[in-house]
Amino acid sequence: MSSTLFKKLIRKFKHLCGQFDAPKGVIILMYHRVNDALPAHNLVTRTKVFEGQMRFLYRRRNVYQVISLKEFETGYPAVFEGPKTKVIITFDDGYRDNYQNAFPVLKQFGFPAAIFLTTSLVGTDNRFNRYAKIPGRDMLNWEEAAEMYAHQISFGAHTASHPHLPQFSYEAQYQEIAQSRACVDRNLPRGERLDTFCYPYGEYNADTLAIVRDLGFRYALSVSQGVNTPETPLYELKRVEVSGFDDIKSFEYKMLEKYK
């Protein structure tokens, strides 16, 4: 029997016995939408599926510790210590269904999360082109954000208009990022902003990195897949994308197997 097959059999046996061997480090989950009305898409997770994924983390809280991004920011690098794998839940863009569908589930399990806002769309009837035909308001407003904020949901900057940053000049990138940060600051209690930036499309260049540092961000999120360790660059933190096509088994695979 090969060593690889033997290891798989051991993992399967431990799984059946209720023992879970999670990857070491900090897992940052990346979601976009939680929505039952939209067509199936990589960016759209169904509410029941999201609930099942959160229940998986809750039931295995002897292995996983769901923490806020603020705890990561203030606790780095000690956050990597301890026997449990830390998990951070993040959402990109700021869709209203985060409030309507994801928020009740997060409250149900007592989980914190972070939402990165495309700030020029907050509280408006504007929307991303791919969702142009959706009736009604599709993005969060600040009243909804304030309610979520009071229940462990933090908010960060994701630029003003969600551009492909590397296609823009240094000055244009600076304006996009600075305006977004200032908007979040104005609409959250003073001193409670996140010090983490989230790159639209996961795209950045040397100018972007310099701007993020100059504006005082301590960390930034990419879309590179993987688990974060103390060696992960702070402005290129990895995430684990949760696809809208992931069922509970594929979610478990990502949490237990893929990134070992």
PyMOL commands that set and color helices and strands:
alter all, ss='L'
color gray80, all
select helices_A, chain A and resi 3-16+47-59+69-75+78-80+96-109+119-121+129-131+142-149+165-167+170-186+200-202+206-214+248-258
alter helices_A, ss='H'
color red, helices_A
select strands_A, chain A and resi 26-31+33-34+44-45+64-66+85-93+113-117+153-157+196-198+219-225+237-241
alter strands_A, ss='S'
color yellow, strands_A
deselect
rebuild
show_as cartoon
